[in-house]
Structure formats: C-alpha cells, structure tokens
Amino acid sequence: MTETAPNRADIWIDPLCPFAWITSRWLLEAAEVRKIDISWHVMSLAYLNKDRDIPAAYRELLAPAWGPVRVLIAAQEQYGDKVILPMYNAFGERIHHQGRRLHEQPDAGLALIAEVLDECGLDASLIEAAGDASYDEAVARSHHEGMDAVGDEVGTPTIHVNGTAFFGPVLTKIPRGEDAGKLWDGTVAVASFPYFFELKRSRTGDLDFS
C-alpha cells in the first residue's frame, strides 16, 4: 500500500498574539493524529498595525513587540528554521500561560527574551537584536510571505494549508486529540476548493489556553 504524503501547514506567528498561540497549539495537537508537515514563520503585529488607526492602549501594547520578532529572525539567520518553534514555545509559555507583559516595565521584554535564549541554549548575544532596527527588513519580508497571499482582510493567525492561505482559524480554546484532527480535516477540505473564501460568526467567550 502506498503511504499518503503528509499535508502541509505553514503558520505565521508573533509571540504576543494569543489567537496565534491557540491556533499553533491546535496544529501541534492535530499533528499527533494526522500526517502534517508544519513549518513555522515570523510575522509582526507591530508591523501589521504600524499604519493602522488603532486605540492608543493597543499601540502601547505593541510598542515592545518588535523585540521578540527581531530576535526570532536573528536566531533563524544564525541557527536555521529549526529554532523558531522551541523559541516560540518558550515565549508563549511565559506570555500566555504565566501572564508576563512586555510593556509593563521598561526592561520586562529584555528579561523575558534573555530567559528564552537561555532555555533554548542559544547565543545570549542575540538579545542585542531586540533593539536593532536593521532586522526589520527581514521581519517585513517574512511577514509579507505569509500575509500577502491572504489579501487585504488579513490578521493573525494566518496559515497556509497545502499552499492555500487563510486568516484563521480563529479559536478560543485548543482542540485536543481527535477533535483537533477533525478540525484539520475540515480545514484541508475547504483549502482544496478554489472557490471557498469565508465562513464567519461572532466570537463569544474568553480565551482558554488550557
């Protein structure tokens, strides 16, 4: 019997985005029960919103968001694509599960980045990239590779499924086990139909990272 090739999922992540975090956990759950080749890429909420009319409070929240994505790009350049997932896991555990906030204290972001680099066994000097705007061109390039294929109505999470780009799926809780697999099956199905574009309803309930 011929083995079926795995489906491919590409996901673009910013460590600050809780919705991307939940979607990323779903993909990892789905990969336990389905054949999925997942690739991880960097996008930037700060870059996405830099020219948008957004509330001042959200602008303040995004101000330190450049640091983690610059460091992710710098680490990727030094170590290759393999570093993105473990770094993202380490960022996500601190930001989404421990409730760490990068904007609340001047050095909070740098302290968190230093912990991530240490946990992942990476060169500690990569922390210097957090304040280095020369990485922004590479951040933007990675960002556009994911976002441009979606079109104008783009946000995060953004995934490409077998080459078809979507904004979503937006989830408020992580599907586990076969539930994750069933949702993946549905995502593959709609991605395979070239005339499918949108399915949406109002979001209710709080985010649940459990």
Buried (B, 14 or more C-beta within 10 A) or exposed (E): EEEEEEBBBBBBBBBBBBBBBBBBBBBBBBBEBBEBEBEBBBBBBBBBBEEEEEEEEEBEBBEBBBBBBBBBBBBBEEBEEEBBBBBBBBBBBBBBEEEBBBBEEEEBBBBBBBBBBEBBEBEEEBBEBBEEEEBBEBBBEBBEBBBEBBEEEBBBBBBBBBEBBBBBBBBBBBBBEBBBBBBBBEBBEBBEEEEEEEEEEEEEEEEEBE
